[in-house]
Amino acid sequence: MVKHVILWKLKEEYTEEQVLKIKADIKEGLEGLKGQIPGLIDIRVNTEPLASSNCDLMLDSSFEDEESLKGYAVHPKHVEVADTKVRPFTASRVCMDYIAL
């Protein structure tokens, strides 16, 4: 199994109300991909970091293998969510992919 973890920091220009909507939209969009993309086992978005955190959202997803992860990256449904709900609102992205034992 391959894990795909992303941490995002939102752009600072948004009001608290806007931040809540952006986070909800990202969560709904990405978690809605479950069952839609071959090899995607699980996908969860955490939108409630503790105050000690230095990021705003975390994606925690699992794939059957590395090929499944590569397919997810270019899958039209994922690209649509990324292009409309994630990328326009995020200032930074950190990613770690690894083989889970």
Residue pairs with C-beta under 8 A, 6 or more apart in sequence:
1 41
1 62
1 63
1 64
1 65
1 99
1 100
2 62
2 63
2 64
2 65
2 66
2 68
2 69
2 97
2 98
2 99
2 100
3 60
3 61
3 62
3 63
3 96
3 97
3 98
3 99
3 100
4 59
4 61
4 62
4 63
4 69
4 72
4 95
4 97
5 58
5 59
5 60
5 61
5 95
5 96
5 97
6 58
6 59
6 93
6 94
6 95
7 55
7 57
7 58
7 93
7 94
7 95
8 26
8 55
8 56
8 57
8 58
8 59
8 86
8 90
8 92
8 93
8 94
9 54
9 55
9 56
9 90
9 91
9 92
10 19
10 22
10 23
10 56
10 57
10 89
10 90
10 91
11 89
11 90
11 91
12 91
14 22
14 89
19 56
22 85
22 89
23 47
23 56
23 57
24 47
25 85
26 45
26 47
26 57
26 85
26 86
26 89
27 45
27 47
27 57
29 81
29 84
29 85
29 86
30 43
30 45
30 59
30 81
30 85
30 86
31 43
31 44
31 45
32 81
33 40
33 43
33 72
33 77
33 78
33 81
34 40
34 42
34 43
36 77
37 71
37 72
37 75
37 77
37 78
38 68
38 71
39 63
39 64
39 65
39 67
39 68
39 69
39 71
39 72
40 61
40 62
40 63
40 68
40 72
41 61
41 62
41 63
41 64
42 60
42 61
42 62
43 59
43 60
43 61
43 62
44 59
44 60
44 61
45 57
45 58
45 59
45 60
46 57
46 58
46 60
47 56
47 57
49 55
49 56
49 57
49 58
55 94
61 72
62 100
63 69
63 72
66 97
66 99
69 97
72 78
